Amino acid sequence: MSMHPDVVEIVERIRKDEIGGAADTAKEVIDALAAMVRDSEAKDSAALVVEIDDAVLEIMRVMPSLAPPINAIHQFVSRVEVEQEEGLGLDEMKAALINTRDQFFAWAENALDKVAQHGAEKILDGDRIFMYSMSSTVWRIFKVAKEQGKQFEVVVTESRPGNEGLWTVTEMDKLGIPVSVSIDACIGELIPGCDAVFVGADVISATGHALCKMGTYPSALVAKASGTPFYIAADTLKFDTGTLIGLPYRNESIHRHEVLDDSYPKEAVVVGHLFDETPPELVTAIITEVGILHPAAAFTVLQQMNPSKKLSEMLPAWSKGEL
């Protein structure tokens, strides 16, 4: 059975790391699954479920530790499980799943709006804000603060490899927010001269640890040493239910071509990963749609989430790269 072209495309985009962030990945994953359901030629609901299972498996095989798309899949597959129990027919199941896509997009947009409102409260007129890497959630906070008439500036570094910090330079220019840029090695000089640090996250664990772009942990260490508030902006879609049962992250290694070209000796080994883990004791607060939380509150948030049984059974093998 051939895979829907939208599913094939999202798998390739995830594999090649072509999507801007974790939240955007979640939206594209749900879009692809809904498109597959809409266009499916399955003869009955049971056959449709098989198609969905196959598509989810293909997506999860390439998925790194990004909580939002995994939680989005949890929501989608949970809806499938409910519909199976209710014995819905094919057309009813299709309509319900496409509606799940619409509900997810509405919830996600509302959540980000609330995060932005809460986060903007932490920015004062005249502030100098350090931001590491890029985060559409943090950008939205800055946009709201700007719309409130606050005058502030942003400092960002490259965020190698990938130079995602340069995306922030472009976005700040679009918003009319003054921005300065430097190299990652300058964080020890730059953060002490700022009033706060704002970063996004890919995963928030049950223990309050945050998996973020490599370089976030050193930024948090500098912020702690200099007494600079360190905020993580993350809606609860980024809270990882797998960490409740101790599943490890899947953390991709830095690729050789991102550091060395072919002119260097092949014996030179490139080491390190693309994400690091910032411990909760370095985090002032996590800014979410339900409020500004102490990292210890992550456990309570996660206990209130309702993961899919089928996807939960898949995650142990996924965490080991065995799918």
C-alpha positions as CSV (number, residue, x, y, z in Angstrom):
1,M,0.0,0.0,0.0
2,S,1.5,3.3,-1.1
3,M,1.8,6.1,1.5
4,H,-0.2,9.4,1.0
5,P,2.1,12.1,-0.5
6,D,1.6,14.4,2.4
7,V,2.8,11.8,4.8
8,V,5.8,11.0,2.6
9,E,6.6,14.8,2.5
10,I,6.4,15.3,6.3
11,V,8.6,12.2,6.9
12,E,11.2,13.7,4.6
13,R,10.9,17.2,6.1
14,I,11.4,15.8,9.6
15,R,14.3,13.6,8.4
16,K,16.1,16.6,6.8
17,D,15.2,18.9,9.7
18,E,13.5,21.4,7.3
19,I,10.8,22.5,9.7
20,G,11.3,25.7,11.8
21,G,10.4,24.3,15.3
22,A,8.6,21.7,17.4
23,A,5.2,23.5,17.3
24,D,5.4,23.9,13.5
25,T,6.3,20.2,13.2
26,A,3.2,19.3,15.3
27,K,0.9,21.3,12.9
28,E,2.4,19.8,9.8
29,V,2.1,16.2,11.2
30,I,-1.5,16.7,12.0
31,D,-2.1,18.3,8.7
32,A,-0.6,15.4,6.9
33,L,-2.6,12.8,8.9
34,A,-5.8,14.7,8.3
35,A,-5.1,14.9,4.5
36,M,-4.4,11.2,4.4
37,V,-7.8,10.5,6.1
38,R,-9.6,12.9,3.8
39,D,-8.2,11.3,0.7
40,S,-8.2,7.7,1.9
41,E,-9.9,5.1,-0.4
42,A,-10.3,2.6,2.5
43,K,-13.5,0.5,2.2
44,D,-14.3,0.6,5.9
45,S,-13.2,2.1,9.2
46,A,-11.0,-0.9,10.0
47,A,-9.0,-0.4,6.8
48,L,-8.7,3.3,7.6
49,V,-7.3,2.6,11.0
50,V,-4.6,0.3,9.4
51,E,-3.6,3.2,7.1
52,I,-3.4,5.6,10.0
53,D,-1.3,3.1,12.0
54,D,1.1,2.7,9.1
55,A,1.4,6.4,8.6
56,V,2.0,7.1,12.3
57,L,4.7,4.4,12.3
58,E,6.5,6.0,9.4
59,I,6.4,9.4,11.0
60,M,7.6,8.1,14.4
61,R,10.6,6.3,12.8
62,V,12.1,9.6,11.9
63,M,10.8,11.7,14.9
64,P,13.4,13.1,17.3
65,S,12.5,14.0,20.9
66,L,10.0,16.7,20.0
67,A,7.1,16.6,22.5
68,P,4.6,18.7,20.5
69,P,4.3,16.5,17.4
70,I,4.3,13.4,19.6
71,N,1.6,14.8,21.8
72,A,-0.3,15.9,18.6
73,I,-0.1,12.3,17.4
74,H,-1.3,11.1,20.9
75,Q,-4.4,13.3,20.4
76,F,-5.1,12.1,16.9
77,V,-4.6,8.4,17.7
78,S,-6.6,8.7,21.0
79,R,-9.5,10.0,18.9
80,V,-9.2,7.0,16.6
81,E,-9.3,4.7,19.6
82,V,-12.4,6.4,20.9
83,E,-14.1,6.1,17.5
84,Q,-13.2,2.4,17.3
85,E,-14.8,1.7,20.6
86,E,-17.9,3.6,19.5
87,G,-18.1,1.6,16.3
88,L,-18.3,4.6,14.0
89,G,-18.7,4.0,10.3
90,L,-16.1,5.1,7.7
91,D,-17.7,8.5,6.9
92,E,-18.3,9.3,10.5
93,M,-14.7,8.4,11.4
94,K,-13.3,10.5,8.6
95,A,-15.4,13.5,9.6
96,A,-14.4,13.1,13.3
97,L,-10.7,12.9,12.6
98,I,-10.7,15.9,10.2
99,N,-12.6,17.8,13.0
100,T,-9.8,16.7,15.4
101,R,-7.3,18.5,13.1
102,D,-9.4,21.7,13.3
103,Q,-9.8,21.5,17.0
104,F,-6.1,20.9,17.5
105,F,-5.2,24.0,15.4
106,A,-7.7,26.1,17.3
107,W,-6.4,24.9,20.7
108,A,-2.7,25.4,19.7
109,E,-3.3,28.9,18.5
110,N,-5.2,29.8,21.7
111,A,-2.5,28.3,23.9
112,L,0.2,30.3,22.1
113,D,-1.8,33.5,22.5
114,K,-2.0,32.9,26.3
115,V,1.7,32.0,26.5
116,A,2.5,35.3,24.7
117,Q,0.3,37.3,27.1
118,H,1.9,35.8,30.2
119,G,5.4,36.1,28.8
120,A,4.9,39.7,27.8
121,E,4.2,40.6,31.4
122,K,7.8,39.7,32.2
123,I,9.2,42.2,29.7
124,L,9.6,45.8,31.0
125,D,10.1,49.0,29.1
126,G,13.8,49.5,28.4
127,D,14.8,45.8,28.9
128,R,17.6,44.1,27.0
129,I,16.6,40.5,26.4
130,F,18.9,37.6,25.5
131,M,17.4,34.9,23.4
132,Y,19.3,31.7,22.4
133,S,18.5,30.0,19.1
134,M,15.0,30.5,17.7
135,S,11.5,29.9,19.0
136,S,8.2,30.9,17.4
137,T,6.7,30.9,20.9
138,V,9.2,33.4,22.2
139,W,8.8,35.5,19.0
140,R,5.1,35.7,19.8
141,I,5.9,37.0,23.3
142,F,8.1,39.7,21.9
143,K,5.4,40.6,19.3
144,V,2.8,41.1,22.1
145,A,5.2,43.1,24.2
146,K,5.9,45.3,21.2
147,E,2.2,45.8,20.6
148,Q,1.8,46.9,24.2
149,G,4.1,49.8,23.4
150,K,7.1,48.4,25.3
151,Q,10.5,49.5,24.0
152,F,13.1,46.8,24.4
153,E,15.9,45.2,22.4
154,V,16.9,41.6,21.8
155,V,20.4,40.0,21.8
156,V,20.9,36.7,20.1
157,T,23.8,34.4,19.1
158,E,24.2,32.2,16.0
159,S,23.2,28.9,17.6
160,R,25.5,26.6,15.7
161,P,25.2,24.2,14.0
162,G,22.3,25.4,11.9
163,N,22.6,29.0,12.8
164,E,18.9,29.2,13.9
165,G,19.7,32.3,15.9
166,L,20.0,34.1,12.6
167,W,16.3,33.4,12.0
168,T,15.6,35.4,15.1
169,V,17.5,38.3,13.7
170,T,15.3,38.2,10.6
171,E,12.1,37.9,12.7
172,M,13.0,40.7,15.0
173,D,13.6,43.0,12.0
174,K,10.1,42.1,10.7
175,L,8.7,43.2,14.1
176,G,10.7,46.4,14.3
177,I,12.5,45.3,17.4
178,P,16.2,46.3,17.7
179,V,18.4,43.2,17.6
180,S,22.1,42.5,18.1
181,V,23.8,39.3,17.1
182,S,27.1,37.7,18.1
183,I,28.8,34.3,18.2
184,D,27.8,31.6,20.7
185,A,31.2,31.8,22.5
186,C,30.2,35.3,23.7
187,I,27.3,34.2,25.9
188,G,29.4,34.6,29.0
189,E,29.9,38.3,28.1
190,L,26.4,39.0,26.7
191,I,24.0,37.5,29.3
192,P,25.3,39.4,32.3
193,G,24.5,42.6,30.4
194,C,20.9,41.6,29.8
195,D,17.8,41.9,32.0
196,A,16.4,38.4,31.2
197,V,16.9,35.3,29.1
198,F,14.0,33.9,27.0
199,V,14.3,30.5,25.3
200,G,11.9,28.0,23.8
201,A,12.0,24.2,24.4
202,D,11.4,21.0,22.5
203,V,10.6,18.9,25.6
204,I,9.7,19.5,29.2
205,S,10.1,16.4,31.3
206,A,8.2,15.2,34.4
207,T,11.2,16.4,36.5
208,G,11.1,19.9,35.1
209,H,14.2,19.4,32.9
210,A,14.1,21.0,29.5
211,L,15.5,19.6,26.3
212,C,16.5,22.5,24.1
213,K,18.9,23.4,21.3
214,M,22.5,22.7,22.2
215,G,23.9,25.8,23.9
216,T,20.8,26.5,26.1
217,Y,22.3,24.8,29.1
218,P,25.5,26.9,29.1
219,S,23.2,30.0,28.6
220,A,21.3,29.0,31.7
221,L,24.5,28.5,33.7
222,V,25.7,32.0,32.8
223,A,22.3,33.4,33.7
224,K,22.4,31.7,37.1
225,A,25.9,32.9,37.8
226,S,25.0,36.5,36.9
227,G,21.6,36.6,38.6
228,T,19.7,37.0,35.3
229,P,16.2,35.6,35.2
230,F,15.9,32.6,32.8
231,Y,12.5,31.9,31.3
232,I,11.4,28.9,29.2
233,A,8.4,29.6,27.0
234,A,6.5,26.4,26.3
235,D,2.8,25.5,26.0
236,T,1.9,22.2,27.6
237,L,2.0,20.5,24.3
238,K,5.7,20.4,24.9
239,F,5.4,18.4,28.2
240,D,6.5,14.8,27.5
241,T,4.3,12.1,28.9
242,G,6.9,9.5,28.1
243,T,9.1,10.9,30.9
244,L,6.5,9.9,33.4
245,I,7.6,6.3,32.9
246,G,11.3,7.1,32.5
247,L,11.7,6.9,28.7
248,P,14.9,8.5,27.5
249,Y,15.2,11.2,24.9
250,R,16.2,10.5,21.3
251,N,19.0,13.0,20.8
252,E,20.6,13.3,17.4
253,S,24.3,13.7,17.1
254,I,25.9,16.6,15.3
255,H,26.5,15.7,11.7
256,R,30.1,15.9,10.5
257,H,29.3,18.1,7.6
258,E,27.9,20.7,10.0
259,V,31.4,21.2,11.5
260,L,34.0,19.9,9.1
261,D,34.2,19.8,5.3
262,D,36.1,17.2,3.3
263,S,39.4,19.1,3.5
264,Y,39.8,17.9,7.1
265,P,41.3,14.5,8.0
266,K,38.7,11.7,8.0
267,E,40.2,10.6,11.3
268,A,38.9,13.8,13.0
269,V,35.7,12.8,14.8
270,V,32.9,15.3,15.3
271,V,31.3,14.8,18.7
272,G,28.3,16.2,20.6
273,H,24.5,16.4,20.2
274,L,22.0,18.8,18.7
275,F,20.1,19.2,22.0
276,D,21.1,19.6,25.6
277,E,19.2,19.3,28.9
278,T,18.7,22.3,31.2
279,P,18.1,21.3,34.8
280,P,15.1,22.8,36.7
281,E,17.3,24.6,39.3
282,L,18.6,26.9,36.6
283,V,15.1,27.9,35.4
284,T,13.3,30.8,36.9
285,A,9.9,29.7,35.5
286,I,8.2,28.0,32.6
287,I,5.8,30.3,30.8
288,T,2.8,28.2,29.7
289,E,-0.8,28.8,28.6
290,V,-2.0,27.8,32.1
291,G,0.3,30.4,33.8
292,I,3.8,31.0,34.8
293,L,4.9,27.7,36.5
294,H,7.8,26.6,38.7
295,P,9.5,23.7,36.9
296,A,8.5,21.3,39.6
297,A,4.8,21.8,38.5
298,A,5.6,19.8,35.3
299,F,4.8,16.5,37.0
300,T,1.3,17.7,37.9
301,V,0.6,19.0,34.4
302,L,1.7,15.7,32.9
303,Q,-0.4,13.6,35.2
304,Q,-3.5,15.4,33.9
305,M,-2.8,14.5,30.2
306,N,-4.4,11.6,28.5
307,P,-2.0,9.8,26.1
308,S,-3.0,7.3,23.5
309,K,-2.7,3.7,24.5
310,K,-1.4,2.5,21.1
311,L,1.2,5.2,20.8
312,S,2.3,4.7,24.4
313,E,3.0,1.1,23.7
314,M,5.1,2.2,20.7
315,L,7.2,4.7,22.6
316,P,9.6,2.4,24.4
317,A,10.9,0.9,21.1
318,W,10.9,4.4,19.6
319,S,13.1,5.7,22.4
320,K,15.6,3.0,21.7
321,G,15.5,3.6,17.9
322,E,14.1,0.2,17.4
323,L,10.9,1.0,15.4
